[in-house]
Amino acid sequence: MTAMLRPGKRPSGREIGAFVRRLVGAIRALWPKVDILLRADSHYAGPQVFDWCRANRVDWVFGLAPNAALSRHVAVLEKSTAERFKAAPTRGKRRRFVQFYDAAQSWSRVERVIARVEAGPEGSDTRFIVTNLSGGRAKHLYEGLYCARGQAENHIKAWKNHLAADRTSCHEAEANQFRLFLHAGAYWLLWSMRRLMPKRSIWRPCSSTPCDCA
C-alpha cells in the first residue's frame, strides 16, 4: 500500500505505466510466479498500460470512458432495454450486458469490451469496461470482478476521513509526500489490527475508526 502526491489532473499513460511497473516489480520481487490482475478506473485504459501488461503477464479489467464509437455498439440494446422497462416499470430497473471487440485509434490491437446497459426511472445509463481476460461471462466480469473495486474505494475513503490523509498543507512537495507515507503506514497498521481482532471484539470496528476511540 502506498500513496503518491501528484498534480490534480488526468494522469498520462506514461505516468501510469511507470507506477504500474514499480508496483508489479515490488510484488514479483517477492512472488515471481504469482498471477496479477489489475482493476482500476478508466484513467488506466490506455495503450501504454495494455501493451506493458500483456508483455509482462499481467491481466487487467479497467473502466472505459464512453464515446461515440462505443455507443454505436450498444444503441440497439439501449433502446430495447428502455422499452422493456417502460412496458413493466413496477418490476424495477432493467440491466443487460453485451460484449464486443473494438479499438481506439491509439491502441495497438482490438480489445474485449463489455457494456452494462441499465434502464430505470431516471432514464438509461451505460457503462463500459475493457479487459484482456478471454473467459468469463460479461455479467460476472462487470458485477463480480470490476465492481468489487468498490471495497478499495471504501479503504481510500476511510484513509482520508479517519486519518485526515488528504491534508497536504505543507509548503514543500517533499514534505507533503512524506506526510502521505506516514498516513499510509498508519492506516496499514490500523487495518492489520482490525483484521486480526476476533470478530466479536469491541475493538474490531473501533480500530477502523480511530477518531472514535480517542
Secondary structure, DSSP 8 states (H G I E B T S, - for coil): -------SS---HHHHHHHHHHHHHHHHHH-TT--EEEEE-GGG-SHHHHHHHHHTTEEEEEEE---HHHHHHHHHHHHHHHHHHHH-GGG--EEEEEEEEE--TT-SS-EEEEEEEEEETTEEEEEEEEE---SS-HHIIIIIIIGGGHHHHHHHHHHHHHH-TT----SSHHHHHHHHHHHHHHHHHHHHHHHHS-TT-THHHHTT-GGGT-
